[in-house]
Amino acid sequence: MTPRFRRRSLVVAAAVIGLLAGTATTATSAQAATGCRVAYTVGAQWPGGFTGDVAVTNLGDAINGWKLTWTFPAAGQSVGQSWGADVVASGGAVTATNASWNASIATGGTVSFGFNGSWSGSNPVPASFTLNGVACTGGTSTPPAPSARDTVAAMQPGWNLGNTLDAIPDETSWGNPLTSRALLHKVRSEGYRSIRIPVTWADHLGAAPNHTIDATWLARVKQVVDMALSEDLHVLINLHHDSWRWINTYPTDATVLDRYTAVWTQLSSTFRDYPAELVFESINEPDFTGVTDEQKYRLLNTLNTRFVQLVRATGGHNATRVLVLPTLWTNAEQPRLDALNATFTALNDPYLAATVHFYGWWPFSVNIAGGVRYNADVRADLNGTFDRVKASFLDRGIPVIVGEWALLNWDHNRPGVIERGEFLKFIEEFNHRARTTGVTTMVWDAGQFLNRTTLTWRDQVVADMMKAGWTTRSATASSDQIYLPKAGAIPAKSLTLNLNGTTFQGLYQNGGALAASDYTVSGDTLTLTAAALTRLAGDRAHGVNATVEARFSAGTAWPISIISSDQPTQSATTGTTTSTTVPTQFKGDQLQTMEAVYADGSPAGPADWTTYKQFWEHFQPDYTANVIILKEAFFAEVDDGPVTLTFHFWSGASTTYRISRSGTTVTGAPV
């Protein structure tokens, strides 16, 4: 800004020498050496007014973007018009921010600005200055690296760029589009503070002995890392599917350690001067073939130790970069945690973190063995995991990253495997435990949560529940579905609320509140009246007739679908072991699970330890075609003869169906 006037009068000059120990803003110099000298001069002074001239000389590494602050020592001192910087005052505190054309200051460079000020009584020179938030005192220094605990805490919450740079052999091979700056901006704008970028290197390595990473592939990985850092995201990179592509053959294959060393040596060199916001993870879900667990622990210790030593040896920011070490299989069972703890003890490195993965209690995560609800078994598995990692690592001062979490078979390509309300309960408690335990979490997203083409959430309710859990608890209910009969009188229906410390606020539909007469709340029981449900059901067409939401004093709302249905019916079929379908009129209902037993009542088909088969792997509903598909994988383990199938539906209805296999021929009919 150009000064409106300057006046010549008494000149009072003073120089203030300072050190800038603040952080630089370039992507590769977060811990750069910094320093500055500040000269503050009263260029002219007259009764009640003066002109201030300020020169800032950068003595450290180049910076891009600056703020100089000081406090006037006398009451009545203030600033008016300014030039060369935007200078504002709040009381006696003054902040000068760079103009668009002088944001960068090279090493040894100087920027100047000035202002017209006012004073009364006296006009002393300020005693001290800070640049970018750090006091100036007159030399250069390198600020201490952030601790491992601070870095990991700053990464919460995190998101995985799954099935992308880890895809085999290339970025788009598994159906996701090329990673864009817009995608990363979307992730950051949704509140995520870090991104895990899984990378598979196996198809991009040259021959022994150098195992040179393909330059084009490395440049692409570097480009994605740079874009993410520019979006103010912490970044974690790793060796991903390399774990089963070649690393699992160690030590039988004597070249594994050489290749592993070569890859991490090249990555350490490439990213040596990147800021502390970039984090390295040694290997994803490590395992080794043909050896005992005790031998696996020793082999993983060898790889993790080699990883830490060679990264540290490259110096630069790698000397204090946070390095993330996994347990065997990235599993949180106690023996895995204990083995990794021994590695931490031996390394005695303060810039290390532990990582485990969590996909919930397996029967619930894939819907097998009747694991259809978020019940006590699922909850015990979740809470036990957090309790163990806390006692094993956090209580020892070692930060923890849950590098992947979700449910294994929650996927928009496999709808119905996990019922949404049950998944919402899992999300709510998982995030609650993560937040109260102090663990950083990175949701695994291979495209099943964020649509990378439209940059919208595939299920906004699921996204909202995740986001709410970062800061508070949300209430849930026994179900997110109320099933009503297609015909006849509609009764009142009740749900049990799990308030999680909140209070119930009301029911809403399309943003408007339902009348108080539409429902009652007694303790933790919410009851919708027969009259309200009759109105909401409308013409009672099969399927979802209406959706309402319960709102609470904190967290996100709980959705409730009002559904009209009839008893599902089925008819006879003929097929083969590779192609058999059960004709099914679902009549508004949704399939929950399937049981299969032989005539003697023993389990039939795969997973012969349970009568309940795996949803989608062994059977699959097709609501458009009005069939239930019996998969080839199911018949692969079914004996010739009769098998009784029981189909369970979410309304509580069930059907019984008998199939008979003879070689490759299958026939079936309702019982």
Buried (B, 14 or more C-beta within 10 A) or exposed (E): BEBEEEEEBEEBEEEBBBBBBBBBBBBBBBBBBBBBBBBBBBBBBEEEBBBBBBBBBBBBBBBEEBBBBBBBBEEEBBBBBBBBBBBEBEEBEBBBBBBEEBBBBEBEBEBBBBBBBEBEEEBBBBEBBBBBEBBBBBBBBEBEBBBBBEBBBBBBBBBBBBBBBBBEEBBEBBEBEEBEBEBBBBBBEBEBBBBBBBBBBBBBBEEEEEBBBEEEBBEBBBEBBBBBBEBEBBBBBBBBBBBBBBBBBBBEEEBBBBBBBBBBBBBBEBBBBBBBBBBBBBBBBBBBEEBEEEEBBBBBBBBBBBBBEBBBEBEBBBBBBBBBBBBBBBBBBEEBBEBBBEBBEEBEBEBBBBBBBBBBBBBBBBBBBBBBBBBEBBBEBBBBBBEBBBEBBBEEEBBBBBBBBBBBBBBEEBBBBBBBBBBBBBBBBBBBBBBEBBBBBBBBBBBBBBEBEEBEBBBEBBBBBBBBBBEBBBBBBBBBBBBBBBEEEBEEBBBEBBBBEBEBBBBBBEEEEBEEEBBEBEEBEBBBBBEBBBBBBEEBEBBEBBBBBBBBEBBBBBBBBBBBBBBBEBEEBEBEBEEBBBBBBBBBBBBBBBBBBBEEEEBBBBBEEBBBBBBBBBBBBEBEEBBBBBBEBBBEEBEEEBBBBBBBBBBEBBBEBBBEBEEEEBBBBBE
